[in-house]
Amino acid sequence: MKKLLTALVVGMALSGAAQAGDMVKMMGKLEGRANHEMLHDDCANCHVDKNKKAIDDSSCIACHGKPSEIAIDESILPVHEANPHKSVHFGDGASCLACHAEHKQKAPICTDCHRTWFEVM
């Protein structure tokens, strides 16, 4: 019975409408990432300046760690060198914001030259 309940809970969690990186409604017309919903009630969680416009890597690193510390399943990469967190171009990695955005979908900076390696996130 315990296994059945566990399977049911996991199945329901996986079948939810929003996946981790999906865009969800925040307030008004503003959208944000489903995996950051717990931060959406206070813009200052990420927007560190007094005008709440700017964001920098420090906000990302505070929760997620440095790019080199974020594990990526390299088996899904087209080539080993495609790991954006261990970039041959950017050393420890490009700015988080070069690839990731909270309020819109964004093509990673790698797609400027490597068009087939990454999808819009």
Buried (B, 14 or more C-beta within 10 A) or exposed (E): EEEEEEEEEEEEEEEEEEEEEEBBEBEEEEBBBBEBEEBBEEBEBBBBEEEEEEBBBEBBBEEEEEBEEBEEEEEEBEEEEBBBBBBEEBEEBBEBBBBBBBEEEBBBBBBEEBEEBBEEE
